[in-house]
Amino acid sequence: MYLVKRTTSNFLKILLIIGFGYFFWLMLKITLEYIPLKNDVSFLMIKQTEVVERTEYLYFFYTHVYTSIFVLLTGFLAILRKDFGLKNFHKNAGKVYIFLILLFAAPSGIYMGIFANGGFLSKLSFVILGCLWWFSTYKAFSLARNKKFTEHKQWMWRSFALTLSAITLRMWKVIIVYLFHPNPMDVYQIISWLGWIPNIILIEYLILKKHL
């Protein structure tokens, strides 16, 4: 019985790594669209008002895009809780993850949320997401410093669940557009909440059931 559970666990981990690798590659392709610096491609095509009228917008946008791809990678490596034969790899990956979120990715995300498409509801959701992302990451950092590693692990999972909203909101967008063909602004309002609320509910359930 133990062998079956262990085999199942290892199989699920492999699926998790493969799944993350696929979606990370998709996110990397999106990031590479903005290299070299461009202000008239992809998402920025529908943000020309901000690009033209707010000179600081592009700085926040590029900060968010360029750091978030590393946040995704280091966050995933950190939650695997393995050193891969390298001394303190897990610890150092976690440090990079926390540093990038607290100083760059979350603050720039909150700023961008203020100008999100879809009206007030979308703006509210993205600002809340950014604030929760920053807070959960800081909480994980604080608990690690105080050597409360069980709680640290749980808050890191909360943080990473919010990090994954970059992927899940795009998944929801594809599903909703394919099934219902709604107005684009309605799509933004829906996915702005669906992108992160189910993630955090799932993590809270797993923590409650002591799976994390």
C-alpha positions as CSV (number, residue, x, y, z in Angstrom):
1,M,0.0,0.0,0.0
2,Y,2.8,2.4,0.9
3,L,4.5,1.6,-2.4
4,V,1.3,2.4,-4.3
5,K,0.9,5.7,-2.6
6,R,4.6,6.6,-3.2
7,T,4.3,5.7,-6.9
8,T,1.1,7.7,-7.2
9,S,2.7,10.7,-5.5
10,N,5.8,10.5,-7.8
11,F,3.6,10.2,-10.8
12,L,1.5,13.3,-9.8
13,K,4.8,15.3,-9.2
14,I,6.0,14.4,-12.7
15,L,2.6,15.5,-14.2
16,L,2.9,18.7,-12.2
17,I,6.4,19.4,-13.5
18,I,5.4,18.7,-17.1
19,G,2.3,20.8,-16.8
20,F,4.1,23.7,-15.2
21,G,6.9,23.4,-17.8
22,Y,4.3,23.7,-20.7
23,F,2.6,26.8,-19.2
24,F,5.9,28.4,-18.3
25,W,7.0,28.1,-21.9
26,L,3.8,29.8,-23.0
27,M,4.4,32.6,-20.5
28,L,8.0,32.9,-21.7
29,K,6.9,33.3,-25.3
30,I,4.6,36.1,-24.2
31,T,7.5,37.8,-22.3
32,L,9.8,37.5,-25.3
33,E,7.3,39.5,-27.4
34,Y,8.5,42.6,-25.5
35,I,12.2,42.0,-26.2
36,P,13.6,44.3,-27.4
37,L,11.5,47.0,-25.8
38,K,8.3,47.6,-27.8
39,N,5.2,49.6,-27.0
40,D,3.0,48.5,-29.8
41,V,2.7,44.7,-29.5
42,S,0.4,42.3,-27.9
43,F,-1.2,43.6,-24.7
44,L,0.2,47.1,-25.2
45,M,-1.8,47.5,-28.4
46,I,-4.9,48.0,-26.2
47,K,-3.1,50.2,-23.7
48,Q,-2.0,53.0,-26.0
49,T,-3.9,55.6,-23.9
50,E,-1.8,54.8,-20.9
51,V,1.4,54.5,-23.0
52,V,0.9,57.9,-24.6
53,E,-0.5,59.8,-21.6
54,R,1.4,58.3,-18.7
55,T,5.2,58.1,-19.3
56,E,5.7,56.0,-16.2
57,Y,3.3,53.3,-17.3
58,L,5.8,51.5,-19.5
59,Y,8.3,51.4,-16.7
60,F,5.9,49.7,-14.4
61,F,4.7,47.4,-17.2
62,Y,8.2,46.2,-18.2
63,T,9.2,45.8,-14.6
64,H,6.1,43.6,-14.0
65,V,6.6,41.5,-17.2
66,Y,10.3,41.0,-16.9
67,T,10.4,40.1,-13.2
68,S,7.2,38.0,-13.2
69,I,8.7,35.3,-15.5
70,F,11.5,34.8,-13.0
71,V,9.0,34.9,-10.1
72,L,7.1,32.0,-11.8
73,L,10.3,29.9,-12.2
74,T,11.9,30.6,-8.8
75,G,8.6,30.1,-7.0
76,F,8.0,26.7,-8.6
77,L,11.5,25.6,-7.8
78,A,11.1,26.8,-4.2
79,I,7.9,25.0,-3.6
80,L,9.4,21.7,-4.8
81,R,11.6,22.0,-1.7
82,K,14.6,20.3,-3.3
83,D,18.2,21.4,-3.5
84,F,19.0,19.4,-6.7
85,G,22.4,18.7,-5.3
86,L,23.2,22.4,-4.9
87,K,23.8,23.8,-1.4
88,N,20.9,25.9,-0.2
89,F,19.2,25.9,-3.6
90,H,15.7,25.9,-2.1
91,K,16.5,28.7,0.3
92,N,18.2,30.8,-2.4
93,A,15.4,30.3,-4.9
94,G,12.9,31.3,-2.2
95,K,14.9,34.5,-1.5
96,V,14.9,35.5,-5.2
97,Y,11.2,34.8,-5.4
98,I,10.4,36.9,-2.4
99,F,12.8,39.7,-3.3
100,L,11.3,40.1,-6.8
101,I,7.7,40.1,-5.6
102,L,8.1,42.5,-2.7
103,L,10.2,45.0,-4.5
104,F,9.2,44.8,-8.1
105,A,6.4,42.4,-9.4
106,A,3.7,43.1,-6.8
107,P,4.1,46.9,-6.6
108,S,4.2,47.2,-10.4
109,G,1.2,44.9,-10.6
110,I,-0.8,47.0,-8.2
111,Y,0.0,50.1,-10.3
112,M,-1.1,48.4,-13.5
113,G,-4.3,47.2,-11.8
114,I,-5.3,50.8,-11.3
115,F,-5.5,51.1,-15.1
116,A,-6.8,47.6,-15.9
117,N,-9.4,47.2,-18.7
118,G,-12.9,46.2,-17.8
119,G,-13.9,49.1,-15.5
120,F,-14.1,49.4,-11.8
121,L,-14.6,45.7,-11.0
122,S,-11.5,44.6,-12.9
123,K,-9.4,47.4,-11.4
124,L,-10.6,46.4,-7.9
125,S,-9.8,42.7,-8.4
126,F,-6.3,43.3,-9.8
127,V,-5.4,45.8,-7.0
128,I,-6.7,43.3,-4.4
129,L,-4.7,40.6,-6.1
130,G,-1.6,42.6,-6.0
131,C,-2.0,43.5,-2.4
132,L,-2.7,39.9,-1.3
133,W,0.3,38.8,-3.4
134,W,2.6,41.2,-1.6
135,F,1.2,40.4,1.8
136,S,1.2,36.6,1.5
137,T,4.8,36.8,0.2
138,Y,5.9,39.1,3.1
139,K,4.2,36.8,5.6
140,A,6.1,33.8,4.2
141,F,9.3,35.8,4.4
142,S,8.6,36.9,8.0
143,L,7.7,33.4,9.2
144,A,10.9,31.9,7.6
145,R,13.0,34.5,9.5
146,N,11.3,33.4,12.7
147,K,12.0,29.8,11.8
148,K,8.3,28.9,11.7
149,F,8.7,26.7,8.7
150,T,5.3,24.9,8.7
151,E,3.5,28.3,8.6
152,H,6.1,29.6,6.1
153,K,5.4,26.7,3.8
154,Q,1.6,27.4,3.9
155,W,2.0,31.1,3.2
156,M,4.4,30.3,0.3
157,W,1.8,28.2,-1.2
158,R,-0.8,31.0,-0.8
159,S,1.7,33.4,-2.5
160,F,2.4,30.9,-5.3
161,A,-1.3,30.3,-5.9
162,L,-1.6,34.1,-6.5
163,T,1.5,34.0,-8.7
164,L,-0.2,31.3,-10.8
165,S,-3.0,33.7,-11.6
166,A,-0.9,34.9,-14.5
167,I,-1.5,31.4,-16.0
168,T,-5.0,30.6,-14.7
169,L,-6.6,33.9,-15.9
170,R,-5.4,33.2,-19.4
171,M,-6.7,29.7,-19.2
172,W,-10.1,31.0,-18.1
173,K,-10.1,33.6,-20.9
174,V,-9.6,30.9,-23.5
175,I,-12.4,28.8,-22.0
176,I,-14.9,31.6,-21.6
177,V,-14.3,33.1,-25.1
178,Y,-14.5,29.7,-26.7
179,L,-17.7,28.7,-25.0
180,F,-19.6,32.0,-24.7
181,H,-18.1,34.7,-27.0
182,P,-18.8,37.5,-24.5
183,N,-18.0,41.2,-25.0
184,P,-14.2,41.7,-24.5
185,M,-14.7,44.1,-21.5
186,D,-17.0,41.5,-19.9
187,V,-14.3,39.0,-20.3
188,Y,-11.8,41.2,-18.4
189,Q,-14.3,41.6,-15.5
190,I,-14.8,37.8,-15.2
191,I,-11.3,36.6,-15.6
192,S,-9.9,39.3,-13.3
193,W,-11.6,37.5,-10.4
194,L,-11.6,33.9,-11.8
195,G,-7.8,34.2,-12.3
196,W,-7.0,34.1,-8.6
197,I,-10.0,33.3,-6.4
198,P,-10.3,29.6,-7.3
199,N,-6.6,29.3,-6.8
200,I,-6.6,30.6,-3.3
201,I,-9.8,28.6,-2.4
202,L,-8.0,25.4,-3.5
203,I,-4.9,26.2,-1.5
204,E,-7.0,27.0,1.6
205,Y,-8.8,23.7,1.2
206,L,-5.5,21.8,1.0
207,I,-4.1,23.6,4.0
208,L,-7.3,22.9,6.0
209,K,-7.1,19.2,5.1
210,K,-3.4,19.2,6.1
211,H,-2.2,18.3,2.6
212,L,0.1,21.3,2.6
